[in-house]
Amino acid sequence: MAYFSSSDPCFLVQHHAVLAWQSAQRLEVDLVGARKACKLDGEDFTRPERKISPEQYLKLLQYLARQSQSKDTSFILGQHMLPGHYGSASQALLYAQTLRQALRILVQFRTSLCPLLTPRLKEENGQVILYWMDHWGAPEMLPFLVEMHMTAVTAMCRWLSEQRLPWRYCFNRSRAQHIEQHQVHLGRDLRFNCYLDAMMIPAEYLDVPWPRANAVSADIAIKQASTAALNQPPAQSIIPQLYDYLALNIRCAPSLEKAAQHFDCSIATFKRHLARHGTHFQAELDQVRTHMALYLFHFQEMDNEGVAAYLGFHDATNFRRSFKRWTGQTPSLLRLALE
């Protein structure tokens, strides 16, 4: 498989980038500066065939965040993001019959619907968790992107279900300075210092019929979006693929050598792939181990000894030491943050 870097033009400007451009106009941001930031001309936003790289799109969002006088820019962008106008995938979301179907569509067609972050979905023990991962390697923009994407899902679900769903929000950072913006756009059930950017909801809401649903239209749109993805595979970076590989092999002592072999490249080439996204193998492995530990704590109700054994540690003491190195916190503190 060919992997894209963040500098490769692979997104249609007419999709997500044009929403950011329209927001720049509404927020009265210096448009000349915005064009220079993302290296696009004003006419590029009207050319349907024009493509933009993840790096250019991120720089446009970064400029908006820096120049806008509004403290809720990320939330405003999120309000207009989904279902969006991104072809058949957006149509499928628009006619989704339930929350379950909408979340599955979001995950299946993530490169069209939310190209900068990777949404992942888990359901167990009566709970559903939708968590967000950096797709292209932009850690400095991650808080902004997470707010934007969480708002997008929240607003879309509220519109399509015609009710405010009881999402719980977990953030991989310290408490936000302007917490009132989160409360207005998301709600009051906010948790910080969770080492995971996630939205959680009781599973009982998954299959409640949505009033705007159209089963026939949703099925047609899903088939069209699937066909389009087969004919023109979406742009993907190596980061989410490595996450999937590590999660699947976490109990088999994954190593840099084995990972490079799996991705059919030399160790040096594999390191270069990761470096282009501002990361390295050990950081990705530690992240997967942490997420797996949190999953086992929260959903499987394992103790330190059980998680240590699952992840291949000789004893709970070594696991606790490693966990604190990964997160800066002890396992017990992070378990409390997710409760």
Helices and strands as residue ranges (DSSP letters): E 11-12, I 13-17, H 18-26, H 31-38, G 42-46, E 51-52, H 54-67, H 73-79, H 88-94, H 99-108, H 110-113, E 117-124, E 127-134, G 139-141, H 142-161, E 168-170, H 179-185, E 190-191, E 198-202, G 203-205, H 215-231, H 238-248, G 250-252, H 256-262, H 267-275, H 281-298, H 304-310, H 316-327, H 331-338
